[in-house]
Amino acid sequence: MAHDSPDRAVYPVGMKRREFLGLMGGLALGGALPAGQTDAIHIGLTPVILDDRVGFLRRWGQWLGEQLGRPVRFVQRAKYQDIMDLLDRGQLDAAWICGYPYVRHIDTLSLLATPVYKGEPLYHSLIITNRRHPGYHQFRDLAGSVFAFSDPLSNSGYLYPTYRLHQLFPHQERPQHRLFRRTFFTWGHRHVIEAVASGLADAGAVDGYVWEQLSRLHPELTSQTRIIERSPAFGFPPLVTTRQADPALSRDLGRVLTHMHEDARGRPLLESLGLDRFAFRTPKLYAGIALMASSVGDQLDTGA
């Protein structure tokens, strides 16, 4: 049985395309925040939360609002950078982001709470392929394939597979061109799975937590994919706030989240997320992600 581990550094080991991309563009949620909500607490969400869970977010926001004595509004954006921009401009009080943008902005962000999943505050990146490609057994077998990344600021969906490419081709500036025939971003982990399942991509990189939740909720989708590689464990995508945020609000929000599992109405919400609870962790938990980012350096792209 897995146990909630203490903080420790986790280091890594040595449809038609046009139609699909049009759909992805249509799912992007942009624009300014709603007017008249200055008293509300705004929490940003990236696609770590499945985008078909509007009802759940309404219930979670209502519960949080009752605990904090102020309305809570979730702000969803398809791109991680959009959430980071809102945080930077002070238009969000907190956000559930990825470990990679956290280590990139560690000087300006503070950890609020880290999800505990299957007994530990950890998750994995998965390299998946379509089940109709039986010849793919490991990462290097993907030579000549079309590969789907999720987002340029995703650890599991971009940084980790780029690190794996760096391991295979350590002296190449853009090693993805040595292995893959073509790459593209889907702007969401679910969309990576959909691209691979439909055959738009031969393979892709995805957040293991998202894949497992989709396997629970939509097995007809994940059953069309096959896992060929699971990364070492990394710190689970955290909830963060900026260091300029109201300290009293940050303290209260962190307290409510980390005691959520003790509340009779909070526990079912966590179960709906597939999480055990939220806990406080230190930046050391994300050392493995920081090490990968440092190793890869300027090989990281901002587009496909």
Secondary structure, DSSP 8 states (H G I E B T S, - for coil): ------S---------HHHHHHHHHHH---S---TT-TTSEEEEE-TTS-TT-HHHHHHHHHHHHHHHTS-EEEEE-SSHHHHHHHHHTT--SEEE--HHHHHHTTTTEEEEEEEEBTTBSEE-EEEEEETT-TT--SGGGGTT-EEEE--TT-IIIIIHHHHHHHHHSTT-SSTHHHH-SEEEE-SSHHHHHHHHHHTSSSEEEEEHHHHHHHHHH-HHHHTTEEEEEE---EE---EEEETTS-HHHHHHHHHHHHTGGGSTTHHHHHHHHT--EEE---GGGGHHHHHHHHHHGGG--S--
